[in-house]
Amino acid sequence: MIFAAAIFGGLCGRVAHAQDNYEIQVYGSDTVAPKTTMLELHSNFTADGTKPLPGSQYAADGLYPTNHAEHETLEITHGINNWSEVGFYIFTSARDGDGWQWVGDHIRPRVRVPDSWHWPVGVSLSTEIGYQQRQFSTDTWTWEIRPIVDKSIGRWYFTVNPALERSFHGQSVSQGVEFAPDAKFSYDFNKYISGGLEYYADYGSLHNIESFHNQQQQFFPAVDLNVSPNWEINFGVGVGVTSATDHWIVKAIVGRRFDWTHHRAGSSESIQ
C-alpha cells in the first residue's frame, strides 16, 4: 500500500505523446516466463505526419517532423519469475535529411496476478521510466504507470490499458497527470490468424482534459499471426482521427522468445 501510494502520489506531470509512436502495442497481462528472454523489433513508418516549418528542419513544436519518419525500436524483456519481468527499450528514428538517430531508452519492470490466484481476468501492472532527446520529445524524462486487464472469451480477446503518464523534465512538468488509455479486441479466425482493432489515445491532463481537436486518437486495424508459441508477429495500419494525431502510420512487430532452460541434446543439464 505504501509503494502504491508513493507511485500515484508522484504522478504530477504530462507527457506530450502517448507512446510517441515508437512502440505501438497494447499490452496483454501475461509476463515472459522465468529464464526466458523475448526479443522484439517494433517498426513503423509515418506516411502522413507533422511537417517542418518553412525554412526549418523542425515542426511547429520544435521537434523533428514525423512525416515519412521510420521508427525502429528494440525491446528486450526477460522473465524474472512466474509473475514478473523486466523490459528494456532502445528507440531510433530515421528520416530523409535527418539521418538515422538514437532517440532514447526506457526500462519497464512489470508484475502480474499469478495464475494460482484464479482471478476471472488477467491483471498486471507495468511501470516505465526513460529518456528521449529533446528534438524528439518536448519532455525528456518521463514515467508511465500502466494497469493491464485482459480476458479471452472463446475466440474473442479483449484488453484495456488505462495508462497514467507524467513528465520529470520538460515543458509539461506542471500540467498534471495525463490519461493515455489503450485498448484492443481481436477474434481468432483460425489457429494461425487473429484480427481486430487497436486503439491508442492521449486525452491530456486529468485536471484539464483536452478538447477533441487537441486529443490524440488513433485506430489500428491489426492482424496477429500465431505461427508458433516462440514467435510474436503483428501488423497494423493506423489512422489518426484528430488534428493532433499523425494521420497514417504503418506498423509491424516481430518477436522471438528464447528459453534458457531447455536441455542440451544428450545432456540432462539445463542452460542457465
C-alpha positions as CSV (number, residue, x, y, z in Angstrom):
1,M,0.0,0.0,0.0
2,I,2.8,2.4,0.8
3,F,4.5,1.6,-2.5
4,A,1.3,2.2,-4.5
5,A,0.6,5.4,-2.7
6,A,4.1,6.7,-3.4
7,I,3.7,5.9,-7.1
8,F,0.3,7.6,-7.5
9,G,1.3,10.5,-5.3
10,G,4.3,11.1,-7.5
11,L,2.3,11.5,-10.7
12,C,2.2,15.2,-11.4
13,G,3.1,16.0,-15.0
14,R,2.3,15.5,-18.6
15,V,3.8,13.6,-21.5
16,A,3.5,15.1,-25.0
17,H,2.6,11.9,-26.9
18,A,1.1,8.6,-25.9
19,Q,3.8,6.0,-26.6
20,D,5.4,8.6,-29.0
21,N,4.8,6.2,-31.9
22,Y,8.0,4.2,-31.2
23,E,6.4,1.1,-29.5
24,I,2.8,0.9,-30.8
25,Q,1.4,-2.0,-28.8
26,V,-1.5,-2.8,-26.5
27,Y,-0.2,-5.0,-23.7
28,G,-1.7,-8.3,-22.5
29,S,-1.5,-9.3,-18.9
30,D,1.0,-12.2,-19.4
31,T,4.6,-11.8,-18.4
32,V,7.6,-13.5,-20.0
33,A,8.3,-16.9,-18.4
34,P,11.2,-17.2,-16.0
35,K,14.6,-17.8,-17.5
36,T,13.2,-16.7,-20.9
37,T,14.1,-13.7,-23.0
38,M,11.8,-12.0,-25.5
39,L,13.4,-10.0,-28.3
40,E,11.1,-7.8,-30.3
41,L,11.6,-5.4,-33.1
42,H,8.9,-2.6,-33.4
43,S,8.9,-1.0,-36.8
44,N,6.6,1.8,-38.0
45,F,6.5,4.3,-40.8
46,T,4.5,7.5,-40.7
47,A,3.1,8.0,-44.1
48,D,1.3,11.3,-43.1
49,G,2.5,13.1,-40.0
50,T,3.8,16.5,-38.8
51,K,5.6,18.7,-41.4
52,P,8.6,21.0,-41.0
53,L,8.0,24.8,-40.8
54,P,9.0,26.7,-43.9
55,G,12.8,27.1,-44.0
56,S,13.3,24.9,-40.9
57,Q,14.1,21.3,-40.2
58,Y,11.7,21.3,-37.2
59,A,8.0,21.2,-36.9
60,A,5.9,23.8,-35.0
61,D,6.6,22.2,-31.6
62,G,10.3,22.4,-32.1
63,L,10.6,18.6,-32.7
64,Y,11.8,16.7,-35.7
65,P,8.8,16.2,-38.1
66,T,7.2,12.8,-38.0
67,N,6.2,12.8,-41.7
68,H,7.9,10.0,-43.6
69,A,9.9,9.0,-40.4
70,E,10.9,5.4,-39.9
71,H,11.0,4.3,-36.3
72,E,12.8,1.2,-35.2
73,T,12.6,0.1,-31.5
74,L,14.4,-2.9,-30.0
75,E,12.7,-4.3,-26.9
76,I,14.4,-6.9,-24.7
77,T,12.3,-8.5,-22.0
78,H,13.5,-11.1,-19.5
79,G,11.3,-13.1,-17.2
80,I,12.3,-13.0,-13.5
81,N,9.8,-15.4,-12.1
82,N,6.2,-16.6,-12.7
83,W,4.8,-13.2,-12.0
84,S,7.4,-10.6,-13.0
85,E,9.6,-9.4,-15.9
86,V,11.9,-6.5,-16.8
87,G,11.9,-4.9,-20.3
88,F,14.4,-2.5,-21.9
89,Y,13.8,-0.4,-25.0
90,I,16.2,1.3,-27.5
91,F,14.4,3.9,-29.6
92,T,15.7,5.0,-33.0
93,S,14.4,7.2,-35.8
94,A,15.4,7.7,-39.5
95,R,14.1,10.4,-41.9
96,D,15.4,11.8,-45.1
97,G,17.6,14.8,-44.3
98,D,17.9,13.9,-40.6
99,G,19.8,10.6,-40.9
100,W,19.5,7.6,-38.5
101,Q,19.5,8.8,-34.9
102,W,19.3,7.3,-31.4
103,V,16.1,8.7,-29.7
104,G,16.3,7.4,-26.2
105,D,16.0,4.4,-23.8
106,H,13.3,3.2,-21.4
107,I,13.2,0.5,-18.7
108,R,10.0,-1.3,-17.8
109,P,9.5,-3.7,-14.8
110,R,6.1,-5.4,-14.7
111,V,4.3,-7.7,-12.3
112,R,1.1,-9.7,-12.7
113,V,-1.5,-11.6,-10.7
114,P,-0.3,-15.2,-10.6
115,D,-2.4,-17.9,-12.3
116,S,-2.7,-19.7,-8.9
117,W,-5.0,-16.9,-7.7
118,H,-7.6,-17.9,-10.2
119,W,-8.9,-14.4,-11.0
120,P,-11.6,-14.2,-13.7
121,V,-9.5,-11.8,-15.7
122,G,-5.8,-11.3,-16.3
123,V,-4.3,-8.4,-14.4
124,S,-0.8,-6.9,-14.4
125,L,0.9,-3.6,-13.6
126,S,3.7,-2.1,-15.7
127,T,5.8,1.0,-14.8
128,E,8.1,2.5,-17.4
129,I,10.7,5.3,-17.0
130,G,13.1,6.7,-19.5
131,Y,14.8,9.4,-21.5
132,Q,14.2,10.8,-25.0
133,Q,16.2,13.5,-26.7
134,R,14.6,17.0,-26.8
135,Q,14.4,17.1,-30.6
136,F,12.1,14.1,-30.4
137,S,10.0,14.8,-27.3
138,T,9.1,18.1,-25.5
139,D,9.5,16.1,-22.3
140,T,12.9,14.3,-22.0
141,W,12.4,12.3,-18.7
142,T,9.1,10.6,-18.3
143,W,7.3,8.0,-16.2
144,E,4.3,5.8,-17.0
145,I,2.2,3.5,-14.9
146,R,0.1,1.1,-17.0
147,P,-2.6,-1.2,-15.4
148,I,-3.5,-4.0,-17.8
149,V,-6.7,-6.1,-17.7
150,D,-7.5,-8.7,-20.3
151,K,-9.9,-11.6,-20.9
152,S,-10.4,-14.3,-23.5
153,I,-13.9,-15.5,-24.2
154,G,-14.0,-18.3,-26.8
155,R,-12.3,-16.9,-29.9
156,W,-12.6,-13.3,-28.7
157,Y,-9.8,-11.5,-26.8
158,F,-10.1,-8.1,-25.0
159,T,-7.5,-6.0,-23.2
160,V,-7.5,-2.5,-21.8
161,N,-4.5,-0.4,-20.7
162,P,-5.7,2.8,-18.8
163,A,-2.2,4.3,-18.6
164,L,-1.2,7.3,-16.5
165,E,1.8,9.4,-17.5
166,R,3.9,12.2,-16.2
167,S,7.0,14.3,-17.1
168,F,10.0,14.8,-14.8
169,H,11.7,17.2,-17.2
170,G,10.3,19.3,-20.0
171,Q,7.6,21.7,-20.9
172,S,4.7,19.5,-19.4
173,V,6.0,19.0,-15.9
174,S,3.4,21.3,-14.3
175,Q,0.5,20.1,-16.4
176,G,-0.8,17.3,-14.1
177,V,-1.4,13.6,-14.6
178,E,-2.1,12.6,-18.2
179,F,-4.5,9.9,-19.1
180,A,-3.5,7.9,-22.1
181,P,-5.6,4.8,-22.5
182,D,-5.1,1.9,-25.0
183,A,-7.4,-0.9,-25.8
184,K,-7.7,-3.9,-28.2
185,F,-10.2,-6.5,-29.2
186,S,-9.4,-9.4,-31.6
187,Y,-11.0,-12.6,-33.0
188,D,-9.3,-15.9,-33.8
189,F,-10.3,-16.7,-37.4
190,N,-8.3,-19.9,-37.1
191,K,-5.4,-21.2,-35.0
192,Y,-2.9,-19.1,-37.1
193,I,-4.6,-15.8,-37.8
194,S,-6.3,-13.3,-35.5
195,G,-7.7,-9.9,-36.5
196,G,-9.1,-7.0,-34.6
197,L,-8.9,-3.3,-33.7
198,E,-6.3,-1.5,-31.6
199,Y,-7.0,1.9,-30.0
200,Y,-4.4,4.5,-28.8
201,A,-5.2,7.8,-27.2
202,D,-3.9,10.7,-25.1
203,Y,-6.7,12.8,-23.5
204,G,-4.4,15.3,-21.8
205,S,-4.1,16.2,-18.2
206,L,-6.7,14.7,-15.8
207,H,-7.4,18.1,-14.3
208,N,-7.8,19.7,-17.8
209,I,-8.9,17.2,-20.4
210,E,-8.1,18.4,-23.9
211,S,-10.8,19.2,-26.4
212,F,-11.3,16.5,-29.0
213,H,-9.4,18.6,-31.6
214,N,-6.2,18.6,-29.3
215,Q,-6.5,15.0,-28.1
216,Q,-4.6,12.1,-29.8
217,Q,-6.8,9.3,-31.1
218,Q,-5.5,6.5,-33.3
219,F,-7.3,3.4,-34.6
220,F,-5.3,0.4,-35.9
221,P,-7.0,-2.5,-37.7
222,A,-4.4,-5.2,-37.0
223,V,-3.6,-8.8,-37.7
224,D,-1.7,-11.2,-35.4
225,L,0.0,-14.3,-36.9
226,N,0.1,-17.2,-34.4
227,V,2.7,-19.3,-36.3
228,S,4.5,-20.6,-33.1
229,P,4.5,-20.2,-29.3
230,N,8.0,-18.8,-29.7
231,W,7.1,-16.1,-32.2
232,E,5.0,-12.9,-32.0
233,I,4.0,-11.2,-35.3
234,N,1.7,-8.2,-35.6
235,F,0.8,-5.9,-38.4
236,G,-1.4,-2.9,-38.5
237,V,-2.3,0.3,-40.4
238,G,-3.3,3.2,-38.2
239,V,-5.4,6.3,-38.8
240,G,-5.4,9.4,-36.7
241,V,-8.8,11.0,-36.3
242,T,-7.9,14.3,-34.7
243,S,-5.7,17.2,-35.8
244,A,-3.1,16.5,-33.0
245,T,-2.5,12.9,-34.3
246,D,-0.3,11.6,-37.1
247,H,-2.8,10.7,-39.8
248,W,-1.4,7.5,-41.3
249,I,1.0,5.0,-39.8
250,V,2.0,1.5,-40.8
251,K,3.4,-0.7,-38.1
252,A,4.8,-4.2,-37.6
253,I,6.1,-6.1,-34.5
254,V,8.2,-9.2,-34.8
255,G,9.3,-11.0,-31.6
256,R,11.1,-14.2,-30.7
257,R,11.3,-16.0,-27.4
258,F,14.5,-17.7,-26.2
259,D,14.1,-20.3,-23.5
260,W,17.3,-20.7,-21.5
261,T,16.0,-23.7,-19.5
262,H,15.9,-26.2,-22.5
263,H,18.1,-29.2,-22.3
264,R,21.2,-29.7,-24.5
265,A,20.9,-32.7,-26.8
266,G,22.4,-35.7,-25.0
267,S,22.6,-33.8,-21.7
268,S,20.5,-33.7,-18.6
269,E,21.6,-30.2,-17.6
270,S,19.8,-27.1,-18.4
271,I,21.3,-24.0,-20.0
272,Q,21.4,-21.3,-17.2
